[in-house]
Amino acid sequence: MITSIFFVLGVITLYWSILNWVTAKAESQNKPVNIKNIRVAVGTTCAVVSVFALQLIVRDSHLS
């Protein structure tokens, strides 16, 4: 249970750090930035990457 809590907190921290990095990069280009679109794109990308990463981890095992 404790390991799961720290795993979830790590995933949230990773998401927020990626989101802040992408937002800062977008704002540094001096163009109008829609933060909501950036959040959706980063969230979707993180979800897709995590799903594929989990599939790669369990492939060819009894868990697949």
C-alpha positions, 0 to 999 in steps of 0.5 A: 500500500505504501509503495503504491502511494509513493508510485502515484505521487511520483507519477503526479510529480513527473506529470507536473514537471513535464507540464511546467517545462512544456508550458515554460517552453511555449510561453518563451516563444512569445506567442499566445498560449492556450494552457488548457490545450497544453494540459490536454496534450501533455496528459494524453501523451503521458497516458499513452506512453504509460500504457505502452510502457506497461504493455512492453514490461509485461509482454511475453510473461504470464501477466500478459 
